[in-house]
């Protein structure tokens, strides 16, 4: 492809109008704008969602007189809200379109973010973090919106890039919030009691501005408004068939066979001539239209939604995501405190900055999971099973690294950081690999499936957070216990086929 695909307008699949590359650095192009606002919207949402932990180790804990259990409970409630809202917004994305749902989540999460300064006790913190947890649901419309604009040959890369850069907000916040707090105290002369409250105004402004830009500058689908998405399947498919263009599983645009192909054997030529004649009769147009329609998201009925939610394929994706994203959420909440415990000389700010690396490496590691999945998909001529086994591999490796970190409970700074970053590679890559498979499964109900899988990520976060809560500050033991669970769950679902029988797999 070449590096120029990062800024050039992408080639378009003529059947579904989806991009065949990801123009990361081209916000002028329609596909590039979708990439930018999906990514930045998720990043800002994640930054605000995780804005409390960087200041919780010392400042907020002392100001509100919090116990360790109250801090753990606030982490669990933040995850619980996201779990509930993710499950709800999946069907809403299918019905109203991901762009409007995305913006609505941002506006809804901006309100409690602005009210952070009103918290005066543990109860207020619990309530506020629950409602700020709404922002974590932005992941679902982010991925559904992306899937609607990028072809299946590159959708794993697109989804993983968006989510990886967005998840980095959880690392960026470890730099941004302490820096804002320190600046307000040292340069503006505010007391710590006031400074941490004022600092939450910054994410509020960013969230609101991003939501407004999303509504004013972006499109619902590559073919126009969400309400008209069904109207374009026949038109685009028929036009693609007339032009004699098809797109294979690996994303290459090729010509339909023609009768003047003299290089092939005569019997093959005869068959191609028949194909062309059939094409002229409209058969190819019908076939292409069927492929196009199979990717159109439908407004879900209750029966159809239940069929997706309780399918083995949903379990195949939900269970590993509960381990990978769930583990990431739980570890992200305690990592600053873990570093502060094992390396007390670092203090709150430096412990938070080292912990930030765990979130920041998402910029590279989650995209790697999706990019490798797409490479495997193209190399195996469109094998979704191969993508599945990549997902299981990184999930098991992630669990193994958690076991090693937990048992060692290293007091050597370099060793600890190295192991955490190594573990983060497999954990983030597992997240990226998961949503490289999701677009292939139930494409007509992508919002429902994305919502359930995303919600299970938060369910896993709650489970792991409970493990951390009941082990108090014995973080090493909590991490190795979590690792054992991750290994067992990934292996237990590895036998499930990724695509239901009878469904188009491309």
C-alpha positions in Angstrom: 0.0 0.0 0.0 2.7 2.5 0.9 2.8 5.1 3.7 1.0 7.6 1.5 -2.3 5.9 2.4 -2.1 7.6 5.7 -2.9 11.0 4.2 -4.2 10.3 0.7 -7.9 10.0 0.0 -8.7 6.3 0.1 -9.8 4.0 -2.7 -13.4 3.0 -2.2 -15.1 -0.4 -2.4 -17.7 0.2 -5.1 -20.1 -2.2 -3.6 -20.5 -0.7 -0.1 -18.7 2.7 -0.5 -16.4 1.8 2.3 -12.7 2.9 2.4 -10.0 0.4 1.5 -7.4 2.3 3.6 -7.3 4.4 6.7 -6.5 8.1 6.0 -5.2 8.8 9.6 -3.8 12.2 8.7 -6.4 13.5 6.4 -9.2 15.2 8.4 -10.5 16.9 5.3 -11.6 13.7 3.6 -14.9 12.3 4.7 -13.4 9.0 5.9 -10.5 10.9 7.6 -13.0 13.2 9.5 -14.8 10.1 10.8 -11.5 8.7 11.9 -10.5 11.9 13.6 -13.7 12.5 15.5 -14.2 8.9 16.5 -10.7 8.7 17.8 -10.6 12.1 19.5 -14.1 11.8 21.0 -13.2 8.4 22.5 -9.8 9.8 23.8 -11.4 12.7 25.5 -14.2 10.5 27.0 -11.5 8.1 28.3 -9.5 11.0 29.7 -12.4 12.3 31.7 -13.6 8.7 32.7 -10.2 8.1 34.3 -9.5 11.6 35.5 -10.0 10.7 39.2 -7.4 7.9 39.7 -4.3 10.0 39.0 -5.3 12.4 41.9 -6.9 9.7 44.1 -3.7 8.3 45.6 -3.1 11.3 47.8 -5.0 14.5 47.0 -8.6 13.4 46.7 -8.2 10.6 49.2 -7.0 13.0 51.8 -9.4 15.8 51.0 -12.5 13.6 51.1 -11.1 11.4 53.9 -11.6 8.2 51.8 -10.8 4.7 52.9 -9.2 2.2 50.5 -12.5 0.3 50.2 -14.3 3.5 49.3 -11.8 4.2 46.5 -12.2 0.6 45.2 -16.0 1.0 45.4 -15.8 4.2 43.3 -13.7 2.4 40.7 -16.3 -0.4 40.5 -19.2 2.0 40.2 -17.5 3.8 37.3 -17.2 0.5 35.5 -20.8 -0.5 36.4 -22.3 2.6 34.7 -20.3 2.0 31.6 -21.4 -1.7 31.5 -25.1 -0.7 31.6 -24.9 2.1 29.1 -22.8 0.1 26.6 -25.4 -2.6 26.6 -28.1 0.0 26.0 -26.4 2.1 23.3 -25.6 -0.9 21.0 -29.2 -1.2 19.8 -29.5 2.6 19.8 -26.6 2.7 17.3 -28.4 0.3 15.1 -31.6 2.3 15.2 -30.5 5.9 15.2 -27.0 5.7 13.9 -23.7 5.8 15.8 -22.9 9.5 15.2 -25.9 10.8 17.1 -25.5 8.3 19.9 -21.8 9.2 20.2 -22.5 12.9 20.6 -25.4 12.2 23.0 -23.0 10.2 25.3 -20.4 13.0 25.2 -23.0 15.6 26.2 -24.4 13.4 28.9 -20.9 12.7 30.4 -19.9 16.3 30.2 -22.5 17.3 32.8 -21.2 15.2 35.7 -17.6 16.1 34.7 -18.4 19.8 35.2 -20.0 18.9 38.6 -16.8 17.2 39.9 -16.0 20.2 42.0 -19.2 19.9 44.0 -18.2 16.6 45.6 -17.6 16.8 49.4 -17.7 13.3 50.7 -17.4 9.6 49.7 -21.1 9.3 48.8 -20.9 12.2 46.5 -17.8 10.7 44.8 -19.6 7.4 44.3 -22.6 9.0 42.7 -20.5 11.3 40.5 -18.2 8.6 39.3 -21.2 6.4 38.4 -22.6 9.1 36.1 -19.2 10.0 34.6 -18.9 6.3 33.8 -21.4 7.0 31.0 -18.5 8.3 29.0 -16.9 4.9 28.8 -19.8 3.8 26.6 -18.5 6.0 23.8 -16.4 3.0 22.7 -19.5 1.3 21.2 -20.5 4.1 18.7 -16.8 4.7 18.0 -16.4 1.1 16.8 -19.8 0.9 15.0 -19.2 4.2 13.2 -15.8 3.0 12.1 -17.1 -0.3 10.8 -19.6 1.6 8.7 -16.9 3.6 6.9 -14.0 1.1 6.5 -14.0 -2.1 4.5 -13.5 -5.5 6.1 -10.1 -5.9 4.7 -8.9 -2.9 6.8 -11.6 -2.6 9.5 -9.5 -4.4 12.1 -6.8 -1.8 11.5 -9.2 1.1 11.6 -11.0 -0.1 14.7 -7.8 -0.8 16.6 -6.2 2.5 15.7 -9.3 4.4 16.9 -9.6 2.4 20.1 -5.9 2.3 20.7 -5.4 6.1 20.4 -8.7 6.6 22.3 -7.6 4.3 25.1 -4.4 6.3 25.4 -6.6 8.9 27.1 -6.4 6.7 30.1 -2.6 7.2 30.1 -2.7 10.8 29.0 -4.9 11.7 32.0 -2.1 10.5 34.3 0.0 13.4 32.9 -2.8 16.0 32.3 -4.6 15.9 35.6 -1.6 16.0 37.9 0.0 18.7 35.7 -3.2 20.8 35.9 -3.4 20.3 39.6 0.2 21.2 40.2 -0.1 24.3 38.0 -3.2 25.5 39.8 -1.4 25.1 43.1 2.0 26.4 42.3 1.3 29.1 39.7 -2.3 30.1 40.5 -2.0 29.9 44.3 -5.1 27.7 44.8 -5.3 25.3 47.7 -5.3 21.6 46.9 -8.9 21.5 48.1 -9.9 23.9 45.3 -7.3 23.0 42.7 -8.3 19.4 42.0 -12.0 20.5 41.6 -11.1 23.3 39.1 -9.0 21.0 37.0 -12.1 19.0 35.9 -13.3 22.1 33.9 -10.7 21.3 31.2 -12.1 17.9 30.2 -15.6 19.3 30.4 -14.7 22.0 27.7 -12.9 19.4 25.5 -15.8 16.9 25.6 -18.4 19.5 24.8 -16.4 21.0 21.9 -15.8 17.5 20.4 -19.5 16.6 20.5 -20.4 19.8 18.7 -17.8 19.3 16.0 -19.0 15.7 15.5 -22.6 16.9 14.9 -21.6 19.8 12.6 -18.7 18.4 10.5 -19.3 14.6 10.1 -21.6 12.2 8.2 -23.7 9.3 9.4 -22.6 6.8 6.6 -20.5 7.0 3.4 -23.8 7.2 1.5 -25.5 9.8 3.5 -28.0 10.1 6.4 -28.5 7.0 8.6 -32.3 7.0 7.7 -31.5 6.5 4.0 -28.8 3.8 4.3 -31.1 1.1 2.9 -31.8 3.1 -0.3 -28.2 3.0 -1.5 -27.6 -0.8 -1.5 -29.4 -1.4 -4.7 -28.0 1.7 -6.4 -24.3 1.2 -5.5 -24.4 -2.5 -6.1 -26.0 -2.1 -9.5 -23.5 0.5 -10.5 -20.6 -1.6 -9.4 -21.9 -4.5 -11.5 -22.4 -2.3 -14.5 -18.9 -1.1 -14.2 -17.7 -4.7 -14.0 -16.0 -4.2 -10.6 -15.8 -6.6 -7.7 -13.8 -6.5 -4.4 -12.4 -9.7 -3.1 -11.9 -10.6 0.6 -8.5 -9.0 0.8 -9.8 -5.7 -0.4 -8.4 -5.7 -4.0 -10.6 -4.1 -6.7 -10.7 -6.3 -9.8 -12.6 -6.5 -13.0 -15.3 -9.0 -13.8 -14.2 -11.4 -16.6 -14.7 -10.3 -20.2 -15.2 -12.3 -23.3 -12.1 -11.0 -25.1 -9.7 -12.5 -22.6 -7.5 -14.5 -25.1 -4.9 -15.6 -22.7 -7.0 -18.2 -20.9 -7.8 -21.7 -22.1 -10.8 -21.9 -24.4 -13.0 -23.8 -22.0 -12.3 -21.2 -19.3 -13.0 -18.4 -21.8 -16.3 -20.1 -22.7 -17.3 -20.1 -19.0 -16.3 -16.4 -18.7 -18.3 -15.5 -21.7 -21.3 -17.2 -20.0 -20.6 -15.2 -16.9 -20.5 -12.0 -18.8 -23.8 -12.9 -20.5 -25.3 -13.6 -17.1 -23.9 -10.4 -15.8 -25.6 -8.5 -18.6 -28.9 -10.2 -17.6 -28.5 -8.7 -14.2 -27.5 -11.8 -12.2 -24.2 -10.3 -11.1 -26.0 -7.1 -10.0 -28.3 -9.2 -7.8 -25.3 -11.1 -6.3 -23.4 -7.9 -5.6 -26.6 -6.3 -4.2 -27.0 -9.3 -1.8 -23.4 -8.7 -0.5 -24.1 -5.0 -0.1 -27.3 -5.6 1.8 -25.7 -8.2 4.1 -23.6 -5.3 5.5 -26.5 -2.9 6.1 -27.3 -2.5 9.8 -30.9 -3.2 10.5 -33.2 -1.7 13.2 -33.3 -4.6 15.6 -36.3 -6.6 16.8 -36.3 -8.1 20.3 -36.2 -11.6 18.9 -33.2 -10.8 16.6 -31.4 -9.0 19.4 -31.8 -12.1 21.7 -30.5 -14.3 18.9 -27.3 -12.3 18.7 -26.8 -11.8 22.4 -27.2 -15.5 23.3 -25.2 -16.9 20.4 -22.0 -18.8 20.8 -20.3 -16.3 18.5 -21.2 -13.5 21.0 -19.7 -15.6 23.8 -16.5 -16.2 21.7 -15.9 -12.4 21.5 -17.4 -11.3 24.9 -15.5 -13.7 27.1 -11.9 -12.8 25.9 -12.8 -9.1 25.9 -14.0 -9.3 29.5 -10.4 -10.5 30.2 -8.4 -8.1 28.0 -10.3 -4.8 28.4 -11.6 -5.8 31.8 -8.1 -6.5 33.0 -6.9 -3.2 31.5 -9.5 -1.2 33.3 -8.9 -2.8 36.7 -5.1 -2.6 36.4 -5.3 1.0 35.1 -7.2 1.9 38.3 -4.6 0.6 40.7 -1.3 0.8 38.9 -0.4 4.3 40.2 -1.1 3.1 43.8 0.8 -0.2 43.1 3.9 1.7 41.9 3.6 4.1 44.9 3.5 1.1 47.3 6.5 -0.8 45.8 8.5 2.4 45.1 7.4 5.0 47.7 10.2 7.4 46.7 8.3 8.2 43.5 5.4 10.0 45.2 1.9 10.6 43.8 2.9 12.5 40.6 5.8 10.3 39.5 3.9 7.1 40.3 1.1 8.3 38.2 3.4 9.2 35.3 5.0 5.8 35.3 1.5 4.2 35.5 0.5 6.3 32.6 2.7 4.2 30.3 0.3 1.4 30.7 -2.4 3.5 29.0 -0.1 5.3 26.6 1.2 2.2 24.9 -2.3 1.6 23.6 -1.3 4.0 20.9 1.0 1.3 19.5 -0.1 -2.0 21.0 -3.9 -2.0 20.3 -3.4 -1.0 16.7 -0.8 -3.8 16.4 -3.4 -6.3 17.4 -5.8 -5.1 14.7 -3.2 -4.6 12.0 -1.7 -8.1 12.5 -5.3 -9.6 12.4 -5.9 -7.9 9.0 -2.5 -9.1 7.7 -3.5 -12.6 8.8 -6.9 -12.2 7.2 -5.4 -11.1 3.8 -2.6 -13.7 3.9 -5.1 -16.5 4.5 -7.4 -15.3 1.7 -10.1 -14.1 4.1 -10.0 -16.6 6.9 -11.9 -15.4 9.9 -10.9 -18.5 11.8 -7.2 -17.4 11.5 -8.2 -14.1 13.0 -9.9 -15.9 15.9 -6.8 -18.0 16.7 -4.7 -14.8 16.8 -7.2 -13.4 19.3 -7.0 -16.5 21.5 -3.2 -16.6 21.4 -2.7 -13.0 22.6 -5.4 -13.6 25.3 -3.5 -16.5 26.7 -0.2 -14.8 26.5 -1.7 -11.8 28.4 -2.8 -14.1 31.2 0.6 -15.7 31.4 2.3 -12.3 31.9 -0.1 -11.3 34.6 0.8 -14.5 36.5 4.5 -13.7 36.2 4.0 -10.1 37.4 1.8 -11.1 40.3 4.1 -13.9 41.6 7.3 -11.8 41.2 5.8 -8.6 42.8 9.1 -7.0 41.9 10.7 -4.3 44.0 13.1 -3.5 41.2 11.7 -0.5 39.2 13.1 -1.4 35.8 11.9 -5.0 36.1 8.4 -4.1 37.1 8.0 -1.5 34.4 9.4 -3.9 31.7 7.0 -6.7 32.7 4.0 -4.3 32.8 4.8 -3.0 29.3 5.3 -6.5 28.0 2.0 -7.6 29.5 0.4 -4.5 28.1 1.4 -5.5 24.5 -0.6 -8.7 24.7 -3.5 -7.2 26.6 -3.9 -4.2 24.2 -3.3 -6.4 21.1 -6.1 -8.7 22.4 -8.4 -5.8 22.5 -7.5 -4.8 18.9 -7.7 -8.4 17.7 -11.2 -8.8 19.2 -12.7 -5.8 17.3 -11.0 -7.0 14.1 -13.3 -10.1 14.3 -16.5 -8.3 15.5 -17.4 -6.7 12.1 -17.5 -10.1 10.4 -20.0 -11.5 12.9 -23.7 -10.5 12.5 -22.9 -7.4 10.4 -26.6 -6.6 10.2 -26.6 -6.2 14.0 -23.1 -4.7 14.5 -24.3 -2.2 17.2 -25.9 -4.9 19.3 -22.9 -7.2 19.1 -20.4 -4.3 19.7 -22.5 -3.1 22.7 -22.6 -6.6 24.3 -18.9 -7.2 23.7 -18.0 -3.8 25.0 -20.3 -4.2 28.1 -18.6 -7.5 28.9 -15.3 -5.7 28.8 -16.7 -3.6 31.7 -18.1 -6.6 33.4 -14.7 -8.1 33.4 -13.4 -4.9 34.8 -15.8 -5.1 37.7 -14.9 -8.7 38.4 -11.2 -7.9 38.4 -11.8 -4.7 40.4 -13.7 -6.8 43.0 -10.6 -9.1 43.2 -8.4 -6.1 43.8 -10.9 -4.8 46.4 -10.9 -7.9 48.6 -7.1 -8.2 48.4 -6.8 -4.6 49.4 -3.2 -3.4 48.7 -1.9 -6.9 48.0 -1.8 -6.0 44.3 0.6 -8.8 43.2 -1.8 -11.5 44.4 -4.8 -9.8 42.7 -2.8 -9.7 39.4 -1.8 -13.3 39.3 -5.3 -14.5 40.2 -6.6 -12.4 37.4 -4.0 -13.9 35.0 -5.2 -17.5 35.9 -8.8 -16.5 35.1 -7.7 -14.9 31.8 -5.9 -18.1 30.6 -8.8 -20.3 31.6 -11.5 -18.2 29.9 -9.7 -17.8 26.6 -9.0 -21.5 26.3 -12.6 -22.4 27.2 -14.0 -20.6 24.2 -11.3 -21.4 21.6 -13.4 -24.2 20.0 -16.3 -21.9 18.9 -16.6 -21.1 15.2 -16.5 -17.3 14.5 -19.3 -17.2 11.9 -22.7 -18.8 12.3 -23.6 -21.6 9.8 -25.3 -20.3 6.7 -24.1 -16.7 7.0 -22.0 -14.8 4.5 -18.5 -14.8 5.9 -16.9 -12.0 3.9 
